[in-house]
Amino acid sequence: MSLLLDAQEKWDDFLENKITNYEKLRSFDYGPTNKSSVSKLSPYISHRVLLEYELLEEVKKKYRSQKINKFVEEIYWRIYWQGWMENRPKVWCNFISENNYEYDIETYEKAINGNSELGFFNSWVNELKTYNYLHNHTRMWFASTWIFNLGLPWQLGASFFFKHLYDGDAASNLLSWRWVAGLQTKGKQYRFSSANLRKFSNNRFNVEKISNRQIFLEEKNQIPLDDEIYKSNMEQKSETLILFENDLHVSTLENTLRNYKSVFIILLSNDQRKIKLSEAVLSFKQQIVLEFIKQFDNVTQIDPLKLKETLVNIDHLDMIYPGVGENNDFMNSFKKLNNKVIFNLVRDQDLFAWKFAKKGFFKFKENIPKINQYVFQNY
Ligand SMILES: Cc1cc2nc3c(=O)[nH]c(=O)nc-3n(C[C@H](O)[C@H](O)[C@H](O)COP(=O)(O)OP(=O)(O)OC[C@H]3O[C@@H](n4cnc5c(N)ncnc54)[C@H](O)[C@@H]3O)c2cc1C
């Protein structure tokens, strides 16, 4: 099955048949084989096979009812997290460079192998490894159990998610873990009750009590605001373009890509990653990359190890900006080591929306009408 086709079919079906029940059902996780309460589009949205702004535009065209507002808001959560991370990239730098956590190794090993003393938690571990996906509510329960019951560092939990999720994404993953831990909204931790677990798992997990430890995490240092990204735009400055697997939206990149003499797409292997991904996640990424390449005649995949050799005579490059994360880190060190000038190409809609994501989501939400207006004008 083609993944690009699957993405489109899943979206069409969701838009036609499921979106109006989303608000009512979205908090329920009916189990790994029944995810009818949510869209399951995240593997595609996180690789921008489906583009947030296009989804919003299609929803707006089709529905006037208030019933779709919750879905629209969830798409905006993703945009908000991306923007928040772009405004404070130091959060990622700290995460990727820290490694001296104190924790009980046996508890950790048991947790990641699905052998902890908590049956419900073990079943989520197995579900994550088998399906490379978890429902949002289950991710919240998972992270809360990891931090407050098992007493493990949130950073290791986020890395475990990266390894196994098809939709693993620097901003949404890291910032959601921080949100559960009480770091994102200062002092506000996410803890859940057995009644909440019972109800929203549709009675699949019936435990008497959820025990938690008294754990209070604090930011070690102030996280500074950064506005470097706002110097970017989408203007072509070179004849060579680099892109990565996490921004593959064919129809909005089509015109841009055709103007370049050569376009290279890079998929990092585990050798170039600080956080190693599972085979399943790497194969998923490889498949969408191959399908994307087939749509163009000037795009080739390039082995990251051969980048230096391929670009030996090229000093100035454009890059579809892959966002804060491993891909960007890889290019930053390549650029420094090889003395290249790289121009980030960032979509106007992203730049417009991200600047409202400097504080909490509710401040951001007040600006959604403004962002909508901007996005829809430019479509
Ligand atoms: C601890 C934790 C880790 C997470 N890690 C990731 C991650 O690595 N990548 C990722 O894409 N999402 C992550 N999320 C957010 C959310 O859980 C997933 O986006 C969602 O479960 C994907 O399933 P879906 O497509 O069926 O979602 P739906 O409920 O159908 O939502 C539609 C789309 O809206 C966006 N969305 C929905 N909820 C959120 C949210 N809370 N935050 C950001 N975007 C949202 C996603 O793009 C999603 O595909 C995480 C949440 C938690 C609590």
The ligand as an ORCA input file, in Angstrom:
! r2SCAN-3c Opt
* xyz 0 1
  C       3.826     12.410     26.167
  C       3.314     12.767     24.794
  C       4.149     12.639     23.716
  C       3.683     13.008     22.432
  N       4.533     12.875     21.358
  C       4.128     13.258     20.134
  C       4.979     13.148     19.004
  O       6.149     12.749     19.098
  N       4.488     13.521     17.785
  C       3.219     13.978     17.627
  O       2.816     14.281     16.491
  N       2.395     14.108     18.680
  C       2.800     13.762     19.925
  N       1.938     13.887     20.981
  C       0.642     14.553     20.789
  C      -0.548     13.623     20.483
  O      -0.590     12.600     21.442
  C      -0.473     13.007     19.095
  O      -0.281     14.009     18.126
  C      -1.782     12.258     18.769
  O      -2.035     11.288     19.734
  C      -1.676     11.631     17.402
  O      -2.765     10.806     17.147
  P      -3.899     11.191     16.095
  O      -3.300     11.616     14.811
  O      -4.878     10.064     16.088
  O      -4.510     12.470     16.825
  P      -5.881     13.255     16.648
  O      -6.485     13.338     17.999
  O      -6.708     12.685     15.567
  O      -5.403     14.716     16.276
  C      -5.162     15.143     14.944
  C      -3.804     15.765     14.827
  O      -3.690     16.908     15.667
  C      -2.380     16.987     16.214
  N      -2.460     16.820     17.661
  C      -3.466     16.259     18.373
  N      -3.225     16.340     19.686
  C      -2.041     16.954     19.822
  C      -1.251     17.350     20.934
  N      -1.645     17.130     22.191
  N      -0.062     17.949     20.699
  C       0.347     18.210     19.434
  N      -0.366     17.882     18.340
  C      -1.542     17.269     18.529
  C      -1.582     15.842     15.608
  O      -0.910     16.315     14.463
  C      -2.671     14.847     15.253
  O      -2.294     13.974     14.204
  C       2.376     13.510     22.281
  C       1.551     13.631     23.402
  C       2.003     13.248     24.641
  C       1.092     13.374     25.819
*
